[in-house]
């Protein structure tokens, strides 16, 4: 007959029938904390910051990078204004000038080599700048028309060229020679009078074309370039 092994029955109930805790009950194992109750280090840091600083207001939305840069630099930025690129350094400007002058010299040498006897191009001076703008404005006022031809007028272009000379006059005030000031003043005076003459002629010409003014003669005055 096989050996009968003895079995020991352990009562693992924690409470008795009366509801008391059994003295020989095994200690209960602690339950793992729920995920939502676990405190993370960053939560403790945030709590300390709130405790130190008090109630926090909701931060405003960060401005776009361009506006942030303009604000940091003390510049006012609008939709129609773009930030200017950085100005070249003195060394960069000098290098560009040397390269330009060298290229101009090579170009002049090549032109004279292919055109023997040709003189060097005259140097650009302040007087030549004034004369160039003066001639440009005169042509825009119809001064380029030949004998018997109807003058072609660019009244808006003439106004802009006269304004350029006026700006040039203001920016160079106190830095011109007596001859330069006389030339600039004469050019502005003549161009302004010519501008008034042309606009008055155009007004008279437009008046004769109005209904009830009769049949106009063949146009002999200036016409506006469109």
Kinemage of the C-alpha trace (Angstrom):
@kinemage 1
@onewidth
@group {chain A} dominant
@subgroup {mainchain}
@vectorlist {calphas} color= white
{ca unk a 1} P 0.000 0.000 0.000
{ca unk a 2} L 1.407 3.375 -1.035
{ca unk a 3} L 2.448 5.862 1.574
{ca unk a 4} L -0.164 8.462 2.323
{ca unk a 5} L 1.337 11.909 2.498
{ca unk a 6} L 0.043 14.324 5.033
{ca unk a 7} L -1.278 17.666 3.786
{ca unk a 8} L -1.193 20.764 5.900
{ca unk a 9} L -4.033 23.191 5.323
{ca unk a 10} L -3.182 26.813 6.048
{ca unk a 11} L -5.996 29.207 6.710
{ca unk a 12} L -5.056 32.338 4.759
{ca unk a 13} L -8.186 34.231 5.641
{ca unk a 14} L -7.436 37.629 7.057
{ca unk a 15} L -10.548 37.992 9.164
{ca unk a 16} L -12.303 35.640 11.555
{ca unk a 17} L -15.987 34.808 11.391
{ca unk a 18} L -16.622 37.632 13.859
{ca unk a 19} L -14.904 40.130 11.584
{ca unk a 20} L -11.716 40.534 13.620
{ca unk a 21} L -8.274 40.409 12.079
{ca unk a 22} L -6.628 37.056 12.640
{ca unk a 23} L -3.347 37.360 14.586
{ca unk a 24} L -1.628 34.907 12.271
{ca unk a 25} L -2.924 36.554 9.052
{ca unk a 26} L -0.164 37.354 6.549
{ca unk a 27} L 0.578 41.041 6.100
{ca unk a 28} L -1.231 42.601 3.176
{ca unk a 29} L 0.921 43.679 0.247
{ca unk a 30} L 0.693 47.392 -0.696
{ca unk a 31} L -1.274 48.036 -3.834
{ca unk a 32} L 0.620 49.737 -6.684
{ca unk a 33} L -0.362 53.391 -7.067
{ca unk a 34} L -2.639 54.311 -9.928
{ca unk a 35} L -0.991 56.122 -12.850
{ca unk a 36} L -2.922 59.329 -12.266
{ca unk a 37} L -1.700 59.525 -8.650
{ca unk a 38} L 1.996 59.162 -9.479
{ca unk a 39} L 3.831 62.461 -9.078
{ca unk a 40} L 6.373 63.215 -11.727
{ca unk a 41} L 9.460 65.360 -11.037
{ca unk a 42} L 8.274 68.055 -13.421
{ca unk a 43} L 4.961 68.230 -11.555
{ca unk a 44} L 6.793 68.914 -8.315
{ca unk a 45} L 8.890 71.590 -10.036
{ca unk a 46} L 5.763 73.240 -11.415
{ca unk a 47} L 4.126 73.146 -8.002
{ca unk a 48} L 7.140 74.819 -6.425
{ca unk a 49} L 7.119 77.527 -9.116
{ca unk a 50} L 3.433 78.229 -8.591
{ca unk a 51} L 3.964 78.354 -4.836
{ca unk a 52} L 6.863 80.756 -5.273
{ca unk a 53} L 5.383 83.060 -7.926
{ca unk a 54} L 1.736 82.874 -7.062
{ca unk a 55} L -1.098 82.652 -9.638
{ca unk a 56} L 0.109 82.684 -13.206
{ca unk a 57} L -1.665 84.457 -16.053
{ca unk a 58} L -2.139 82.816 -19.425
{ca unk a 59} L 0.812 83.843 -21.635
{ca unk a 60} L 0.029 85.650 -24.877
{ca unk a 61} L 0.761 84.017 -28.198
{ca unk a 62} L 4.333 84.505 -29.318
{ca unk a 63} L 4.695 86.992 -32.211
{ca unk a 64} L 5.980 85.819 -35.584
{ca unk a 65} L 9.779 85.701 -35.946
{ca unk a 66} L 9.904 88.847 -38.076
{ca unk a 67} L 7.849 90.877 -35.582
{ca unk a 68} L 9.820 89.487 -32.654
{ca unk a 69} L 13.054 90.593 -34.324
{ca unk a 70} L 11.676 94.026 -35.107
{ca unk a 71} L 10.476 94.475 -31.529
{ca unk a 72} L 13.796 93.321 -30.107
{ca unk a 73} L 15.687 95.715 -32.373
{ca unk a 74} L 13.411 98.613 -31.479
{ca unk a 75} L 11.959 98.887 -34.977
{ca unk a 76} L 8.335 99.389 -35.958
{ca unk a 77} L 7.260 96.799 -38.512
{ca unk a 78} L 4.215 96.997 -40.739
{ca unk a 79} L 2.924 95.059 -43.707
{ca unk a 80} L 4.340 97.623 -46.144
{ca unk a 81} L 7.763 97.850 -44.519
{ca unk a 82} L 10.529 95.336 -44.950
{ca unk a 83} L 13.647 95.210 -42.834
{ca unk a 84} L 16.620 96.560 -44.738
{ca unk a 85} L 19.575 94.250 -45.337
{ca unk a 86} L 22.748 95.006 -43.387
{ca unk a 87} L 24.924 97.694 -44.891
{ca unk a 88} L 28.246 96.578 -46.431
{ca unk a 89} L 31.351 97.024 -44.356
{ca unk a 90} L 34.011 99.549 -45.264
{ca unk a 91} L 36.241 96.732 -46.506
{ca unk a 92} L 33.496 95.306 -48.727
{ca unk a 93} L 32.757 98.732 -50.198
{ca unk a 94} L 36.436 99.334 -50.922
{ca unk a 95} L 36.817 95.933 -52.599
{ca unk a 96} L 33.771 96.567 -54.786
{ca unk a 97} L 35.118 100.002 -55.782
{ca unk a 98} L 38.540 98.610 -56.717
{ca unk a 99} L 36.961 95.844 -58.805
{ca unk a 100} L 34.689 98.363 -60.546
{ca unk a 101} L 37.541 100.765 -61.335
{ca unk a 102} L 39.703 97.929 -62.704
{ca unk a 103} L 36.867 96.723 -64.947
{ca unk a 104} L 36.251 100.258 -66.253
{ca unk a 105} L 39.957 100.656 -67.101
{ca unk a 106} L 40.001 97.350 -69.012
{ca unk a 107} L 36.835 98.346 -70.868
{ca unk a 108} L 38.269 101.739 -71.873
{ca unk a 109} L 41.494 100.090 -73.040
{ca unk a 110} L 39.591 97.577 -75.177
{ca unk a 111} L 37.406 100.302 -76.747
{ca unk a 112} L 40.393 102.493 -77.617
{ca unk a 113} L 42.233 99.480 -79.067
{ca unk a 114} L 39.377 98.773 -81.471
{ca unk a 115} L 38.823 102.491 -82.214
{ca unk a 116} L 42.224 104.164 -82.731
{ca unk a 117} L 42.169 107.895 -82.091
{ca unk a 118} L 39.096 107.706 -79.869
{ca unk a 119} L 39.358 109.912 -76.798
{ca unk a 120} L 38.752 108.710 -73.305
{ca unk a 121} L 35.186 109.147 -72.031
{ca unk a 122} L 34.799 112.336 -69.981
{ca unk a 123} L 34.742 111.958 -66.219
{ca unk a 124} L 31.355 112.150 -64.535
{ca unk a 125} L 31.107 115.261 -62.380
{ca unk a 126} L 28.328 116.971 -60.454
{ca unk a 127} L 27.815 119.410 -63.334
{ca unk a 128} L 27.413 116.552 -65.797
{ca unk a 129} L 24.814 114.901 -63.544
{ca unk a 130} L 22.787 118.132 -63.502
{ca unk a 131} L 23.113 118.554 -67.269
{ca unk a 132} L 22.030 114.951 -67.871
{ca unk a 133} L 18.883 115.302 -65.758
{ca unk a 134} L 18.161 118.695 -67.333
{ca unk a 135} L 18.302 117.281 -70.877
{ca unk a 136} L 16.173 114.296 -69.838
{ca unk a 137} L 13.461 116.591 -68.450
{ca unk a 138} L 13.534 118.791 -71.546
{ca unk a 139} L 12.985 115.769 -73.782
{ca unk a 140} L 10.106 114.640 -71.565
{ca unk a 141} L 8.562 118.090 -71.961
{ca unk a 142} L 8.583 117.695 -75.745
{ca unk a 143} L 11.850 119.438 -76.494
{ca unk a 144} L 13.088 116.608 -78.733
{ca unk a 145} L 10.520 117.256 -81.481
{ca unk a 146} L 11.992 118.283 -84.812
{ca unk a 147} L 10.732 121.112 -87.038
{ca unk a 148} L 7.155 120.456 -88.107
{ca unk a 149} L 6.729 117.522 -85.751
{ca unk a 150} L 4.187 117.348 -82.963
{ca unk a 151} L 5.881 117.383 -79.520
{ca unk a 152} L 5.483 114.186 -77.540
{ca unk a 153} L 5.135 114.981 -73.828
{ca unk a 154} L 5.718 112.666 -70.872
{ca unk a 155} L 4.344 115.010 -68.235
{ca unk a 156} L 4.617 112.547 -65.340
{ca unk a 157} L 8.172 111.574 -66.263
{ca unk a 158} L 9.141 115.248 -66.482
{ca unk a 159} L 7.699 115.886 -63.055
{ca unk a 160} L 9.718 113.008 -61.565
{ca unk a 161} L 12.955 114.235 -63.172
{ca unk a 162} L 12.385 117.755 -61.842
{ca unk a 163} L 11.722 116.282 -58.406
{ca unk a 164} L 15.040 114.392 -58.643
{ca unk a 165} L 16.883 117.653 -59.261
{ca unk a 166} L 15.012 119.262 -56.372
{ca unk a 167} L 16.029 116.428 -54.006
{ca unk a 168} L 19.605 116.690 -55.280
{ca unk a 169} L 19.520 120.397 -54.491
{ca unk a 170} L 18.363 119.835 -50.922
{ca unk a 171} L 20.783 116.984 -50.171
{ca unk a 172} L 23.830 118.876 -51.463
{ca unk a 173} L 23.008 122.176 -49.766
{ca unk a 174} L 26.163 123.625 -48.227
{ca unk a 175} L 28.401 121.177 -50.104
{ca unk a 176} L 28.407 122.774 -53.576
{ca unk a 177} L 30.658 125.254 -55.257
{ca unk a 178} L 29.270 128.585 -56.415
{ca unk a 179} L 29.283 127.427 -60.035
{ca unk a 180} L 27.459 124.195 -59.168
{ca unk a 181} L 24.780 126.074 -57.221
{ca unk a 182} L 24.264 128.514 -60.102
{ca unk a 183} L 23.947 125.706 -62.662
{ca unk a 184} L 21.510 123.731 -60.491
{ca unk a 185} L 19.367 126.769 -59.698
{ca unk a 186} L 19.150 127.784 -63.375
{ca unk a 187} L 18.224 124.262 -64.457
{ca unk a 188} L 15.407 124.024 -61.902
{ca unk a 189} L 14.101 127.488 -62.804
{ca unk a 190} L 13.925 126.773 -66.546
{ca unk a 191} L 12.430 123.317 -66.116
{ca unk a 192} L 9.713 124.547 -63.767
{ca unk a 193} L 8.728 127.299 -66.208
{ca unk a 194} L 8.728 124.800 -69.075
{ca unk a 195} L 6.560 122.428 -67.045
{ca unk a 196} L 4.020 125.220 -66.423
{ca unk a 197} L 3.961 126.181 -70.116
{ca unk a 198} L 3.323 122.605 -71.222
{ca unk a 199} L 0.587 121.911 -68.660
{ca unk a 200} L -1.193 125.159 -69.605
{ca unk a 201} L -0.976 124.275 -73.302
{ca unk a 202} L -2.405 120.814 -72.604
{ca unk a 203} L -5.252 122.380 -70.605
{ca unk a 204} L -6.144 124.754 -73.447
{ca unk a 205} L -5.977 121.895 -75.930
{ca unk a 206} L -8.320 119.787 -73.781
{ca unk a 207} L -10.770 122.703 -73.468
{ca unk a 208} L -11.123 123.016 -77.244
{ca unk a 209} L -12.095 119.344 -77.470
{ca unk a 210} L -15.026 119.657 -75.092
{ca unk a 211} L -18.561 119.241 -76.560
{ca unk a 212} L -19.978 122.498 -77.919
{ca unk a 213} L -16.592 124.091 -78.393
{ca unk a 214} L -16.793 123.788 -82.162
{ca unk a 215} L -14.660 121.784 -84.530
{ca unk a 216} L -11.045 122.005 -83.373
{ca unk a 217} L -8.292 122.713 -85.813
{ca unk a 218} L -5.543 120.215 -86.506
{ca unk a 219} L -3.583 119.716 -83.324
{ca unk a 220} L -0.462 121.828 -83.320
{ca unk a 221} L 0.352 121.747 -79.606
{ca unk a 222} L 1.949 119.041 -77.500
{ca unk a 223} L 0.379 115.653 -77.006
{ca unk a 224} L 0.704 113.453 -73.950
{ca unk a 225} L 2.614 110.218 -74.353
{ca unk a 226} L 0.503 107.336 -72.989
